[in-house]
Amino acid sequence: MNHLFDIIAAKIVDPEKIFLQTPDGLSISYRQMLSASARYAHALTALGVEAGDRVALQMEKSPAYIFIYLAALRTGAIFLPLNTAYTPHEVSYFLSDARPKILICDPARRDALAGAAAGADVRIVTHGHGQDGELFDLAFASRPEFKNVPCGPGDVAAILYTSGTTGRSKGAMLSHGNLAANSLTLVDCWKFTAQDVLIHALPVYHTHGLFVATHCVLFSGASMIFHAKFDATKTLDAMREKREGFLRGTVLMGVPTFYTRLLAEPGLTREACASMRLFVSGSAPLLADTHRAWRERTGHAILERYGMTETNMNTSNPYDGERLAGTVGPALPGVELRVTDPETGAELPRGEIGMIEVRGPNVFKGYWLMPEKTASEFRPDGFFITGDLGQIDANRYVRIVGRGKDLIISGGLNIYPKEIETEIDSLPGVVESAVVGLPDADFGEAVAAIVVREKGAAIDEAQIRAALSEKLARFKWPKTIAFVDELPRNAMGKVQKNVLRKRYGG
């Protein structure tokens, strides 16, 4: 049995059902998906790929991307998706660390990546966005049936590198069992059925777009509208699509930026969302104001959840039940979650802020070629130390306070940025804020707030200080307040606090 792929294949009820449709009308059935993944599996095998080999991929989002991922599963290889924004210098590190058998890239990138590939003794194979490139030619000439290589639940299916904002980027090894268990749980908790149509506008080199979104479709026999990238107008069109032969969305998964940009669309109304049953947000915190504004405009409460590269999804606000703004809901079925003292590891009472730790079938096998680092991130009883700070309330809802590395220690006192950000974000005229710690000769670190104002808003530093003086202890007050047009974010919408610390640290 090929653990992950065989589960996917068993979920196909109607082979002629549309698996994927692009906004311009290209429709691919489940039967065509099976044959395409088989052809690509033959192509990978012809290139010498065997079970356990890594297959690296740096190419733009397209249907072929999904077929190649599925083909890697079928051959027993380990899929290694790389962010398309990575430079050849960055790619060089991933190749030298993971040592993949091949690197698949766009023909236009071959020359730029040649040095990185040669340095790691990795063969480059090209595949364009359409029907071009060496890998496409190999697949096109191959048979549409493939005997899957047997894989067990403990075999590694993919390696996803963490963002590496501090120190060396680490390759998280996700097994067939990790991905299958989490996908089946999400399909059940979020009530996915074969009648669903997911609007897929996320990147596919990240766990959110590749595993959470795509797997929810594959594990329920649903369909998806496959956008190359997020576009608010096109996403709105997919919600209210009425052209014959075109799918109409029922679910949207996105990052908070999707929802703020959709709220700026005049066409976002309750009527436009009439076919939609679920809006999911993740990868970055959703502002409470965005949550409220969305509910007022559409009648829907966004479902926020919490996950990470190493664990897939850990918690989720309920499908049936109250979805609380500012929380990521209780732990998912089968997932154990606790909050501990960052120094001692002792479990803390409900309501206290500490380190979030998780244990369950979703938790990864460890970091590629880093056994000591892996061991240091797990407690003796198997709980994974996430690095995220949070608290659990009386109803088991989890609030994320921030990353452990974002904790500010000023004059020996712990300061949680999220607490200050929440107060600033609630002020009239403020869109959002980011709070970081900057070096300070007297206190070790000083609080700095970087604020984005609403267009035309007159709120200034003095007003923010006055408001905070009534809400927060003096040691939490920002020593520095700066105003910017927008906060720096990575591809998944997370605020890059390391960039802010570097920018304002002088």
C-alpha positions as CSV (number, residue, x, y, z in Angstrom):
1,M,0.0,0.0,0.0
2,N,1.1,3.5,-0.8
3,H,-0.3,5.0,2.4
4,L,-1.2,8.6,1.4
5,F,-1.9,8.2,-2.3
6,D,-4.0,5.0,-1.8
7,I,-6.2,6.8,0.8
8,I,-6.7,9.7,-1.7
9,A,-7.5,7.2,-4.6
10,A,-10.1,5.5,-2.3
11,K,-11.9,8.7,-1.8
12,I,-12.7,9.1,-5.5
13,V,-16.4,8.3,-5.9
14,D,-16.9,9.6,-9.5
15,P,-13.8,9.6,-11.7
16,E,-15.5,11.9,-14.2
17,K,-16.1,14.6,-11.5
18,I,-14.1,17.8,-11.9
19,F,-11.1,17.7,-9.6
20,L,-9.6,21.0,-10.7
21,Q,-10.8,23.9,-12.8
22,T,-8.9,27.1,-13.7
23,P,-10.6,30.5,-14.0
24,D,-10.2,30.4,-17.8
25,G,-12.2,27.2,-18.0
26,L,-9.6,24.4,-18.1
27,S,-11.3,21.4,-16.3
28,I,-9.4,18.3,-15.2
29,S,-11.4,15.3,-13.9
30,Y,-10.3,12.9,-11.2
31,R,-9.6,10.3,-13.9
32,Q,-7.3,12.7,-15.7
33,M,-5.6,13.5,-12.4
34,L,-4.9,9.9,-11.8
35,S,-3.5,9.3,-15.3
36,A,-1.4,12.6,-15.2
37,S,0.1,11.7,-11.9
38,A,0.9,8.2,-13.3
39,R,2.6,9.7,-16.3
40,Y,4.7,12.0,-14.1
41,A,5.6,9.1,-11.8
42,H,7.0,7.2,-14.8
43,A,8.9,10.3,-15.8
44,L,10.4,10.6,-12.3
45,T,11.3,6.9,-12.4
46,A,13.0,7.4,-15.8
47,L,15.1,10.1,-14.3
48,G,16.4,7.7,-11.6
49,V,14.1,8.7,-8.8
50,E,13.6,5.9,-6.2
51,A,11.8,5.5,-2.9
52,G,13.4,7.8,-0.3
53,D,15.0,10.2,-2.9
54,R,14.2,13.8,-2.5
55,V,12.5,15.6,-5.5
56,A,12.9,19.4,-5.2
57,L,10.6,21.7,-7.1
58,Q,10.8,25.4,-7.6
59,M,8.2,26.4,-10.2
60,E,5.1,28.6,-10.5
61,K,1.7,27.3,-9.3
62,S,0.0,25.3,-12.0
63,P,-2.0,22.0,-12.3
64,A,1.2,20.3,-13.2
65,Y,2.6,21.2,-9.8
66,I,-0.1,19.1,-8.1
67,F,0.4,16.2,-10.5
68,I,4.2,16.2,-9.8
69,Y,3.5,16.2,-6.0
70,L,1.2,13.2,-6.4
71,A,3.7,11.5,-8.7
72,A,6.4,11.9,-6.0
73,L,4.0,10.2,-3.5
74,R,3.4,7.4,-5.9
75,T,7.1,6.7,-6.4
76,G,7.8,6.7,-2.7
77,A,10.0,9.8,-3.1
78,I,10.1,12.7,-0.7
79,F,8.6,15.9,-2.1
80,L,10.6,19.1,-1.4
81,P,8.7,22.3,-2.5
82,L,10.7,25.5,-2.6
83,N,9.3,29.0,-2.4
84,T,9.5,30.7,-5.9
85,A,10.9,33.8,-4.2
86,Y,14.1,32.0,-3.1
87,T,17.2,33.3,-4.7
88,P,19.8,30.9,-6.2
89,H,21.9,31.5,-3.1
90,E,19.1,30.4,-0.9
91,V,18.3,27.4,-3.1
92,S,21.9,26.4,-2.9
93,Y,21.5,25.8,0.9
94,F,18.4,23.7,0.5
95,L,20.0,21.6,-2.2
96,S,23.2,21.0,-0.3
97,D,21.3,20.1,2.8
98,A,18.6,17.9,1.3
99,R,20.6,16.4,-1.6
100,P,17.7,15.8,-3.9
101,K,18.0,13.5,-6.9
102,I,16.6,16.2,-9.2
103,L,15.6,19.9,-9.1
104,I,12.5,20.7,-11.2
105,C,12.4,24.4,-12.3
106,D,11.0,26.7,-15.0
107,P,13.2,26.7,-18.2
108,A,13.8,30.4,-17.7
109,R,15.4,29.7,-14.3
110,R,17.8,26.9,-15.4
111,D,20.8,29.1,-16.0
112,A,20.4,31.1,-12.7
113,L,20.1,27.8,-10.7
114,A,22.8,25.9,-12.6
115,G,25.6,26.9,-10.1
116,A,23.5,25.9,-7.1
117,A,22.6,22.6,-8.6
118,A,26.2,21.8,-9.7
119,G,27.5,22.6,-6.2
120,A,25.2,20.1,-4.7
121,D,25.5,17.6,-7.5
122,V,21.8,17.8,-8.3
123,R,20.4,17.3,-11.8
124,I,18.2,20.1,-13.1
125,V,15.1,19.1,-15.0
126,T,12.8,21.8,-16.5
127,H,9.0,22.1,-16.6
128,G,7.3,25.3,-17.7
129,H,4.0,26.7,-16.6
130,G,2.2,25.1,-19.5
131,Q,3.0,22.1,-21.7
132,D,6.7,22.5,-22.1
133,G,10.0,21.4,-20.6
134,E,11.9,18.2,-20.3
135,L,9.8,16.7,-17.5
136,F,6.6,17.4,-19.4
137,D,8.0,15.8,-22.5
138,L,8.9,12.7,-20.5
139,A,5.5,12.5,-18.9
140,F,3.6,13.0,-22.1
141,A,5.4,10.0,-23.6
142,S,4.7,7.8,-20.6
143,R,1.9,5.4,-19.8
144,P,-1.2,6.6,-17.9
145,E,-1.0,3.7,-15.4
146,F,1.6,3.3,-12.6
147,K,2.1,0.7,-10.0
148,N,2.5,2.7,-6.8
149,V,5.6,2.0,-4.6
150,P,4.5,0.7,-1.2
151,C,4.9,3.2,1.6
152,G,3.9,3.0,5.3
153,P,2.5,5.7,7.6
154,G,5.9,6.2,9.1
155,D,7.6,6.9,5.7
156,V,8.5,10.5,5.0
157,A,6.3,12.1,2.3
158,A,7.6,15.6,2.2
159,I,10.3,17.9,3.7
160,L,9.2,21.5,4.2
161,Y,11.9,24.0,5.3
162,T,11.0,26.4,8.0
163,S,11.3,30.0,7.2
164,G,14.6,30.3,9.1
165,T,14.1,33.9,10.2
166,T,16.8,33.2,12.9
167,G,19.6,30.8,12.4
168,R,19.8,27.8,10.0
169,S,16.6,26.9,8.1
170,K,15.4,23.4,9.2
171,G,13.8,20.7,7.1
172,A,10.7,19.4,8.8
173,M,10.0,15.7,7.8
174,L,6.3,15.0,7.4
175,S,5.3,11.4,7.1
176,H,2.5,9.8,5.1
177,G,0.8,9.2,8.4
178,N,1.1,12.8,9.6
179,L,-0.5,14.1,6.5
180,A,-3.2,11.5,6.3
181,A,-4.3,11.8,9.9
182,N,-4.5,15.6,9.8
183,S,-6.3,15.7,6.5
184,L,-8.9,13.2,7.6
185,T,-9.5,15.2,10.8
186,L,-9.9,18.5,8.9
187,V,-12.3,17.0,6.4
188,D,-14.4,15.8,9.3
189,C,-14.2,18.9,11.5
190,W,-14.9,21.3,8.6
191,K,-17.6,19.2,7.1
192,F,-16.1,18.8,3.6
193,T,-18.1,16.7,1.1
194,A,-17.9,15.8,-2.5
195,Q,-20.3,18.7,-3.2
196,D,-17.8,21.3,-2.0
197,V,-15.8,23.6,-4.3
198,L,-12.7,25.1,-2.8
199,I,-11.4,28.4,-4.1
200,H,-7.7,27.7,-4.1
201,A,-5.7,31.0,-4.2
202,L,-2.9,30.0,-1.8
203,P,0.7,29.3,-2.8
204,V,1.5,25.5,-3.1
205,Y,5.0,25.5,-1.7
206,H,3.6,25.9,1.9
207,T,1.7,23.6,4.2
208,H,-1.4,25.8,4.0
209,G,-1.9,25.6,0.3
210,L,-0.3,22.2,-0.5
211,F,-1.6,20.1,2.4
212,V,-4.5,21.8,4.2
213,A,-6.3,23.2,1.1
214,T,-5.4,20.6,-1.5
215,H,-5.8,17.6,0.8
216,C,-9.2,18.7,2.0
217,V,-10.3,18.5,-1.6
218,L,-8.6,15.2,-2.3
219,F,-9.7,13.5,0.9
220,S,-13.3,14.4,0.4
221,G,-13.7,14.0,-3.4
222,A,-14.5,17.7,-3.7
223,S,-13.5,20.1,-6.5
224,M,-11.4,23.2,-6.6
225,I,-11.1,26.4,-8.5
226,F,-7.4,26.8,-9.0
227,H,-6.1,30.4,-9.1
228,A,-2.4,31.0,-10.0
229,K,-2.3,33.6,-7.3
230,F,-4.7,35.6,-5.1
231,D,-6.7,38.3,-6.8
232,A,-9.6,39.8,-4.9
233,T,-11.8,40.5,-7.9
234,K,-11.3,37.0,-9.4
235,T,-11.9,35.4,-6.0
236,L,-15.1,37.3,-5.6
237,D,-16.1,36.2,-9.1
238,A,-15.5,32.6,-8.1
239,M,-18.0,33.0,-5.2
240,R,-20.8,34.2,-7.4
241,E,-19.9,32.4,-10.7
242,K,-23.0,31.8,-12.9
243,R,-21.5,30.9,-16.2
244,E,-22.5,27.5,-17.6
245,G,-19.8,24.9,-17.1
246,F,-18.0,26.9,-14.5
247,L,-17.8,25.9,-10.8
248,R,-19.1,28.1,-8.1
249,G,-17.1,28.3,-4.8
250,T,-18.4,27.0,-1.5
251,V,-15.2,27.3,0.6
252,L,-12.4,29.8,0.7
253,M,-9.1,29.2,2.6
254,G,-6.9,32.2,2.9
255,V,-4.5,34.3,5.0
256,P,-5.8,37.5,6.7
257,T,-4.6,39.6,3.7
258,F,-7.2,37.9,1.5
259,Y,-10.0,39.0,3.8
260,T,-8.8,42.6,4.2
261,R,-8.5,43.0,0.4
262,L,-11.9,41.4,-0.2
263,L,-13.4,43.8,2.3
264,A,-12.2,46.6,0.1
265,E,-14.3,45.2,-2.8
266,P,-17.7,47.0,-3.2
267,G,-19.1,43.7,-4.6
268,L,-18.6,41.8,-1.3
269,T,-22.1,41.4,-0.1
270,R,-24.3,38.8,1.6
271,E,-25.8,38.0,-1.9
272,A,-22.3,37.5,-3.3
273,C,-21.5,34.9,-0.6
274,A,-24.9,33.1,-0.9
275,S,-23.2,29.9,-2.2
276,M,-20.4,30.0,0.4
277,R,-20.6,27.8,3.5
278,L,-17.1,28.4,5.0
279,F,-14.3,30.9,5.2
280,V,-11.1,29.8,6.8
281,S,-8.1,31.9,7.8
282,G,-4.7,31.0,9.0
283,S,-0.9,31.3,8.7
284,A,-1.0,34.7,10.4
285,P,-3.2,36.3,13.1
286,L,-6.5,37.7,12.0
287,L,-7.4,41.1,13.4
288,A,-10.6,41.1,15.5
289,D,-11.7,44.1,13.5
290,T,-11.4,42.1,10.3
291,H,-13.4,39.3,11.9
292,R,-16.2,41.7,12.9
293,A,-16.2,43.6,9.6
294,W,-16.5,40.3,7.7
295,R,-19.4,39.1,9.7
296,E,-21.2,42.4,9.2
297,R,-20.7,42.4,5.5
298,T,-21.2,38.8,4.6
299,G,-23.1,37.2,7.5
300,H,-20.3,34.7,7.9
301,A,-17.9,34.3,10.8
302,I,-14.4,33.5,9.6
303,L,-13.1,30.2,11.1
304,E,-9.6,30.8,12.4
305,R,-7.3,27.9,13.0
306,Y,-3.7,27.3,14.2
307,G,-1.0,25.2,12.7
308,M,2.7,25.2,11.7
309,T,5.1,23.6,9.3
310,E,6.1,20.9,11.8
311,T,2.6,19.9,12.9
312,N,0.1,20.8,10.2
313,M,-3.1,21.9,12.0
314,N,-3.3,21.8,15.8
315,T,-6.5,23.7,16.7
316,S,-9.6,25.1,15.0
317,N,-12.5,27.2,15.9
318,P,-15.6,25.0,15.7
319,Y,-17.6,24.6,12.5
320,D,-20.7,24.3,14.7
321,G,-20.3,26.6,17.7
322,E,-19.0,30.0,18.6
323,R,-16.0,31.2,16.5
324,L,-14.3,33.7,18.8
325,A,-12.3,36.5,17.2
326,G,-8.8,36.5,18.5
327,T,-8.7,32.8,19.3
328,V,-7.8,29.8,17.2
329,G,-10.3,27.5,18.9
330,P,-9.7,24.3,20.9
331,A,-7.3,21.5,20.0
332,L,-8.4,19.3,17.1
333,P,-9.6,15.7,17.9
334,G,-6.6,13.5,18.5
335,V,-4.3,16.4,19.2
336,E,-3.2,17.1,22.8
337,L,-2.2,20.7,23.6
338,R,-0.8,22.2,26.8
339,V,0.8,25.5,27.9
340,T,4.0,25.2,30.0
341,D,6.5,27.4,31.8
342,P,9.2,28.2,29.1
343,E,11.9,27.8,31.7
344,T,10.9,24.7,33.7
345,G,8.5,22.9,31.3
346,A,5.9,22.6,34.1
347,E,2.3,22.7,32.9
348,L,0.6,26.0,33.7
349,P,-3.0,26.5,34.9
350,R,-5.7,27.7,32.5
351,G,-5.5,31.4,31.6
352,E,-1.7,31.7,32.2
353,I,0.6,32.6,29.3
354,G,3.3,30.1,28.4
355,M,4.8,27.9,25.8
356,I,2.4,25.9,23.6
357,E,3.3,22.3,23.3
358,V,1.5,19.7,21.2
359,R,1.4,15.9,20.8
360,G,-0.5,13.8,18.2
361,P,-0.4,11.9,14.9
362,N,-0.1,15.3,13.1
363,V,3.3,16.0,14.7
364,F,6.3,15.6,12.3
365,K,9.0,13.0,12.5
366,G,11.8,15.5,13.2
367,Y,14.3,17.8,11.4
368,W,16.2,16.4,8.4
369,L,19.8,15.5,9.4
370,M,19.4,17.3,12.7
371,P,18.9,14.7,15.4
372,E,20.2,16.9,18.2
373,K,18.0,19.8,17.3
374,T,15.0,17.4,17.0
375,A,15.7,15.9,20.4
376,S,15.9,19.4,22.0
377,E,12.5,20.4,20.6
378,F,10.6,17.4,22.1
379,R,9.8,16.8,25.8
380,P,10.6,13.3,27.1
381,D,6.8,12.5,27.0
382,G,6.6,13.2,23.3
383,F,5.2,16.8,23.4
384,F,6.6,19.1,20.7
385,I,7.7,22.5,21.9
386,T,6.1,24.8,19.2
387,G,8.0,28.0,20.1
388,D,4.6,29.8,20.2
389,L,3.4,31.6,23.3
390,G,-0.3,31.3,24.2
391,Q,-2.9,30.6,26.8
392,I,-5.9,28.3,27.1
393,D,-9.2,29.7,28.5
394,A,-11.8,28.0,30.6
395,N,-13.6,26.7,27.5
396,R,-10.4,25.3,26.0
397,Y,-10.1,28.0,23.4
398,V,-6.5,28.8,22.6
399,R,-5.1,32.4,22.1
400,I,-1.8,32.8,20.4
401,V,0.2,35.6,22.1
402,G,3.3,35.5,19.9
403,R,6.5,33.6,19.1
404,G,8.8,32.8,22.0
405,K,11.6,34.7,20.2
406,D,9.3,37.7,20.0
407,L,9.0,37.9,23.8
408,I,10.5,41.2,25.1
409,I,12.4,41.1,28.4
410,S,12.8,44.7,29.6
411,G,14.4,45.3,33.0
412,G,13.9,41.6,33.8
413,L,10.1,41.8,33.1
414,N,8.4,39.7,30.5
415,I,6.4,41.7,27.9
416,Y,4.1,40.0,25.4
417,P,3.9,42.0,22.1
418,K,0.4,40.8,21.3
419,E,-1.0,42.4,24.4
420,I,0.3,45.8,23.3
421,E,-0.7,45.3,19.7
422,T,-4.3,44.4,20.7
423,E,-4.6,47.8,22.5
424,I,-3.1,49.8,19.7
425,D,-5.1,48.0,17.0
426,S,-8.3,48.8,18.9
427,L,-7.7,52.6,18.6
428,P,-9.7,54.6,16.0
429,G,-7.6,55.4,13.0
430,V,-5.2,52.4,13.4
431,V,-5.2,49.6,10.8
432,E,-2.7,47.4,12.6
433,S,0.6,47.4,14.5
434,A,3.6,45.3,15.3
435,V,5.5,45.5,18.6
436,V,9.2,44.4,18.8
437,G,12.0,44.6,21.3
438,L,15.0,46.8,20.5
439,P,18.4,46.8,22.2
440,D,18.5,49.2,25.2
441,A,21.6,50.0,27.3
442,D,19.6,50.4,30.5
443,F,16.9,47.8,30.3
444,G,18.3,45.2,27.9
445,E,15.4,45.7,25.6
446,A,12.9,48.5,25.0
447,V,9.4,48.3,23.5
448,A,9.0,49.7,20.0
449,A,5.6,49.9,18.2
450,I,5.4,50.2,14.4
451,V,1.9,51.4,13.4
452,V,-0.1,51.5,10.2
453,R,-2.7,54.3,10.2
454,E,-5.9,54.3,8.3
455,K,-5.8,56.5,5.2
456,G,-6.4,60.1,6.2
457,A,-6.3,59.3,9.9
458,A,-4.8,61.9,12.2
459,I,-3.9,59.7,15.1
460,D,-0.4,60.5,16.4
461,E,2.2,59.3,18.8
462,A,0.8,61.4,21.7
463,Q,-2.7,60.0,21.3
464,I,-1.4,56.4,21.3
465,R,0.7,57.0,24.4
466,A,-2.2,58.6,26.2
467,A,-4.5,55.7,25.3
468,L,-2.0,53.1,26.4
469,S,-1.3,54.9,29.7
470,E,-4.8,54.0,30.8
471,K,-4.6,50.4,29.8
472,L,-1.1,49.0,30.4
473,A,1.5,49.1,33.1
474,R,4.2,51.6,32.5
475,F,6.9,49.1,31.8
476,K,4.9,47.9,28.7
477,W,4.7,51.4,27.2
478,P,6.5,51.8,23.8
479,K,9.7,53.8,24.1
480,T,9.6,54.2,20.3
481,I,6.5,54.7,18.1
482,A,6.9,54.8,14.3
483,F,4.4,55.1,11.5
484,V,4.6,53.2,8.2
485,D,2.3,52.7,5.2
486,E,2.5,48.9,5.6
487,L,4.2,46.2,7.6
488,P,6.7,43.9,5.9
489,R,5.3,40.4,5.4
490,N,6.4,37.1,4.0
491,A,4.6,35.2,1.3
492,M,2.0,33.8,3.8
493,G,1.2,37.2,5.2
494,K,3.1,36.9,8.5
495,V,4.6,40.1,9.7
496,Q,8.4,39.9,9.5
497,K,9.4,41.2,12.9
498,N,13.0,40.3,12.3
499,V,13.0,42.9,9.5
500,L,11.5,45.5,11.8
501,R,14.0,44.8,14.5
502,K,16.8,45.2,12.0
503,R,15.3,48.4,10.5
504,Y,14.7,50.2,13.8
505,G,17.4,48.6,15.9
506,G,19.9,51.4,15.2
